[in-house]
């Protein structure tokens, strides 16, 4: 893996962990993440005007629904639970489901590394689940698992759709639609929107910057290598949060990250 690609991915992980930590510290994470998504989508709208994703309209709607659920579940999870519990579980659930799905549903024979990764990943999730149970954050853990499930859903939809249309225009429309769905359901008044605008811009820059860096890394290295190295963000997020959760949170995050690397590499 080229050094330039490694640096791009590591910079992306810092941004990803950073915007998640900042979102977790907000008083209204559900509204903040929806506004951040909406802002990034609006910035990318020119791409949708030049190349509208009309040929994948069904995928646009399906992905928008999945991503609106992702926004709601992640925001609510951050409001109700610790970052050191919710973030690693949400990030680790996706590769666990992908690895198990390929093995059990698609009859793909896993490599030794994949099997070891699944075991390590599962152990890490169990460690974090035990911590969450001790902290009485059971609902937050369920929301985190749901977030991971949504991530798998929209990722599978997007992976096939972007082969048929422009990626940026497709992403723009989905971000605008999904965030609008969340805001319409939650109906935050101006009293909730106004204090969230500034931090939403910060979170949006982190989201957009992290995604852009990953796209650049994909041009220089294999997708599995990029996806694997991105899991470093799980550990960074726990470290950045500086929550007094004890060593179990850090060890759980390390196991989740290591297992996910082995599964997706």
Buried (B, 14 or more C-beta within 10 A) or exposed (E): BEEEBBEBBBBBBBBBBBBBBBBBEBEBBBBBBBBBBBBBBBBBBEBBEEBBBEEBEEBBBBBBBBBBBBBBBBBBBBBBBBBBBBBBBBBBBBBBBBBBEBBEEEEEEBEEEBBBBBEBBBBBBEBBBEBBEEBEBEEBBBBBBBBBBBBBBBEBBBEEBBEEBBBBBBBBBBBBBBBBBBBEEBEBEEEBBEBBEEBBBBBBBBBBBBBBBBBBBBEBBEEEBBBBBBBBBBBBBBBBBEBEBEEBBBBBBBBBBBBBBBBBB
